[in-house]
Amino acid sequence: MRLIHWFFAGAALAFADSNTDGVAVLASKCQQCHNQQMQMGGVRLSSTADLTTHRDRVLTAIAYTGKVKMPPIGKLSAEDSKLLSTWVAAGATFPTGGPATAKAPTWWAFQAPVRPVGANIDHLIKVKLQEKGLKPAAPADKLTLIRRATFDLHGLPPSKPEIEAFLNDSGSDAYSKLVDKLLGSPRYGEKWGKHWLDLARYGDTSGFEQDPYLLYSWRYRDYVVKSFNDDKPYDRFIKETIAGDELFPEEPEAQQGTGFYTVGTNRDLLYKQEKENRVETLTDFTDTTAGVFLGLTVGCARCHDHKFDPIPQRDYYRLQAVFMPHVKTRVFLHYNGARGYDLNENTRTFRLQELGTQMMALLDPHRKALREATLVTRSPEVALAFHTPDDEKTPEQKKITDQFQKEVEPTDAQVFAVLSKDEQGRLDGIEKKLVAMFKNFQPGPFAPGLTDLSRESPRSFMPPKGGSDGEEVFAGYPTALGGGDISPAPLTAETSHRRKGLAEWIASSDNPLTSRVMVNRIWQYYFGRGLVATSSDFGTRATASNRELLDWLATEFVAQKWSFKAMHRLILNSETYRQSSKPSLKALEIDPDNTLVSYFTRRRLEAEEVRDSILAASGALNLKMGGRPVVPTLATEELYGMSQPLNNAWIVTEDLREHDRRTIYMIARRNFRMPLLEAFDQPEGVLSCSRRDSSTTAPQSLSLLNGRFTLAQAAGLAGKLATEADPVTVAWQRLFGRNPDTFEAERMNKFVAQQTQLLGSKQAALTELARGLFNLNEFLYVE
Amino acid sequence: MTRRELIQGTGKGFAGLALAGMSQAQTNALAKAKNIIYIFNHGGVSHVDTFDPKPILTKQNGSTLPPSFAAGLVTARIDFRKAIMRGSPWEFPRYGSSGLQFSSLFPHLGKHADKLAVIRSCYGDAFDHAPAMFLSCTGSQFPGRPSIGSWAVYGLGSENKNLPSYVVMSDGAMKSGAGAYGAGYLPATHQGTMFRAGQNPVLNLATPAGVSSEAQKETLSLVNDLNRRHYASREDDSTLDARIKAYELAFRMQSEAPGAVDLTSETPATRQLYGLDEPMTADFGRKCLLARRMVERGVRFVQLFFGTNLGDDWDSAHDDLLGSHQKMAKKSDQPIAALLTDLHARGLLDSTLVVWNSEFGRTPLAEGKNGRDHHPYGYSMWMAGAGIKGGRALGATDEFGLRAVEQPKSIHDVNATILRLMGIDHLKLTWRYQGRDQRLTDVHGENEFTQWLLG
């Protein structure tokens, strides 16, 4: 297999004469992007001849005085600059043994991770802390720990019995047992699946004016939840995502992974946009794949060589070529079921056309008669306007018909009222047939997916330059990571095997980025920021706060067969994770971003957690999993501005119990987010989101304080408190998992008394209590 | 937000962040605009019936275009090779002492002709509404990028802590959805806040039904007391303090916002000026008057989306050019003129930029018997206030009004100019996302025309 193989120039390792220093600077600072394989900006610096050609450009660029400044990530040190410029000015003679023709990558993230021997998380954290004279924070107490771990793994607060069981378990393994139990619950996949769906820019509609439904997106959502719950190894998950169709042709379950490429924004249903849509789609596939799996911002190289990273424009189109032959498809989850569904659908549509025709024949004469009956009572101009076909109407006639449309056009009720008994019977018959058509109706066994149209692909070219056609390029791997083209598929193959090649290359344990990027994401979801803060950008401007730890985690992830749950166990059982969120004064002073993790970083609940926790506290939460997206009731003012009429765009789910399901199952419209979730920084789902905002705004407070949802759940909780002897204590326990202290209890009791007086009933006062408690920082933050 | 960001005052929702953007990007001493009122005409206004007179269309009414002109143009419904030219049904008088020519649809605006700088050479490449709206408002045909209002408030911050710094008003449904005023990858605090009709312009501003204001105060006081007690042992974390303050701000917003939208204090003369008592002008007149009140209160960026796909819209020009444009002009002409009069009278026009734009123009060719189709290849907009020298037109489309040919200006050029007028260098106002320092103008905006506007 074509993996990463570096070309070491023997000469570069054994310089012995006075030129050595200048060459060393060239090798470490320039040749990563300007070598035999990669000539960024059209510049190669591999030989004396090259350096003679580009002499002035090089000297100006490293002086940082002209428009082009090199190296792009920062000026050379004065010493290096002098060494290099002296050497170049003196004729750029390479030492004996010949010029260096290529360089191993000097950028750390492109080199294989180096595993620190005998290390673990706590050790590697402490080494860094000691360097700065910091100490880890004290261990968190048990209540804090169960709340933290439950939110981090489930996105929900622990229940009262769960807390009690944990607090009463004095065994030394109580905590590790808790972690195991949490990882075994299906709530885990709902929480961690959501992280992935952020990256996958998941949505149930496709955006733009009509924002049409992606009818089977939810299968992908369910596939992701299940994959996390099953602890599907990440290398396997990558293969299913990028090339499930090519690698697992007999496993429709696995092919669902390719839904990753179909659940984003698209213009498939816009008019005359087919060509542009194809280009945008390819761009989205390329950028999202590189960013999510490799932490590479290849999008920068779409129009020119990357300005900072060794990614030439050519590489962009080589990567894009991987997706060139793709077509969106439906994965048949059960072959016979899918074919049967299509056949039924076919018959059903024919029957619908027949019944529709019958209905029109039955009703239209009455509609027309009623219309005419009204028109005879109007002026001849109005009647004429209505009698003129639409495309022949004058503007005045158009105005008239617009104005009188409502009065003249009979309603359905008016039409039904004039039907004869016989006609009524026929209409009833049609209705019965319509109902019967949907007997045992289920959504089809389809999942959205991707495949290739055939083994052959349209050709790929660089963009045209200076009036001439762009160079043809072939699907392949980034040059800086070893390069090489993807082998063509066998002649008998049904697809191009390009995605197969890419998937295997990314999912390989030899790829220096794949495991690093994922363990860094995992770390970020726990500690608020990754060891590399830009978690979808591992390019040359990315720095690691603790590279040894990153590399240790990356190699451990591979050693643990890419098991997410193994990584969770490691992290959650570490002392680092179990620290309290109380920083030392020194930490605040010298490491205010807590990049070294000398304490646990308190975090605000994410949008979904806010909503789910309120449902859990009120007792309404419905834990049913999976299925079609739920459309909950919203207030009219919350739905303001929806781009389509509400009877199309917000088709409320009939069963109210469904409305209380976890937020991951609520519909994710591309053009409209639920206001509460929007206020709490739920991403738009348009671009891949690698790290959510955690803002603090007044509209957020208004939404949680005055919103319809809070009020309804507060009333629900108050209902549960009504029969309690000590409602304030019970309320406090339900929300915070602990008993209120004296101050808190007194304050609440005083509040309930006052509100009972003001509002006239204890029930109303308890509702107010619940509404207030939902707005407390103790509720909204994980310690 | 990290603690450090907060400690340093660079946290989201704080002026510090905006200051960081500003110090980098605010460079232009010429800039006079402190505020902006951006009137976005939803649906596509026909340029050849408003600000770009083309008498040849009347002369050659009914004939097809010369093939060389039709080649290469595509739009939603019509075929440029087959459709026939249609002359404008409106006159194009010369207005003001400048004699600026625009159509008789805007008699009230005519009185302000000497304040208007018309750009007749705008062009884009998106002929569907949503992509064209995203392009105009965010610089990209795809949703997900920050809108110009978000960029502006990110760069300049707010002058009123009790009101949002970027206020949006619309007529209801928009073909772009909320993406046209979204914050994209910028912090969410920079997104446009939709102001609705009625006493409570911000969603959830009103105390819930059945809760008296005393009861609400009690509940807020409970929240405050318990939050402060919680904070007492966590004073190192200023995010917690910020949230406590957010409730105080929410409370102040509850008291200030209804006042900001309460028009009862306006004089009868003002009501009459904006046409608040006429059914045709009442709605948009109210929005224009609210825009002035927002600017008075220091709201940085006010955007009015005029028209809706579920009601009156410029886009009804598909099959009824006359009716749609007459109606939309009638609804907005007097209010917009009133806004200019009012801002001028209050001495606000010099520091307020007023922008009038649309996602595209409409075809000089007929669609069906009575319509015009979408046309992004050449269209018009205007700007006024903020020191702009009016009574002039920049650039031109070709003789048929098809393509911007003289001084063509892309939406990036327009957006670069708007930012510059607000004192922001569009090249320097950036946000790192996906490895790039992203800009509103992407890699474009090289043909900004601030100097021309300021004369």
Interface residues (C-beta under 8 A of the other chain):
Chain A: G207 F208 E209 D211 T265 R267 L270 Y271 K272 Q273 E276 E280 D287 G291 T297 G299 C300 C303 F308 D309 D390 D391 E392 K393 T394 P395 K398 K399 D402 G528 R529 T534 S536 D537 G539 R541 S581 K582 P583 L588 P592 D593 N594 R602 R604 E637 E638 Y640 G641 M642 S643 Q644 P645 R670 N671 F672 R673 P675 E678 D681 E684 V686 L687 D693 S694 S695 T696 T697 A698 P699 Q700 S701 L702 S703 L705 N706 G707 L711 F743 E744 R747 M748 F751 Q754 Q755 L758 L759 A764 E768 L769 R771 G772 L773 N775 L776 N777 E778 L780 Y781
Chain B: M1 T2 R3 R4 I7 G11 K12 G13 V74 A76 F127 D128 H129 A130 P131 Q141 F142 P143 G144 P164 S170 G172 A173 M174 K175 S176 G177 A178 G179 G182 G184 Y185 P187 A188 T189 T193 M194 R196 V202 L203 N204 L205 A206 T207 P208 G210 V211 S212 E214 A215 E218 T219 L220 L222 V223 D225 L226 N227 R229 H230 Y231 R234 D236 D237 T239 L240 A242 R243 I244 A246 Y247 L249 A250 M253 Q254 N309 L310 D319 D320 L321 L322 G323 G368 K369 N370 R432 Q434 G435 R436 V443
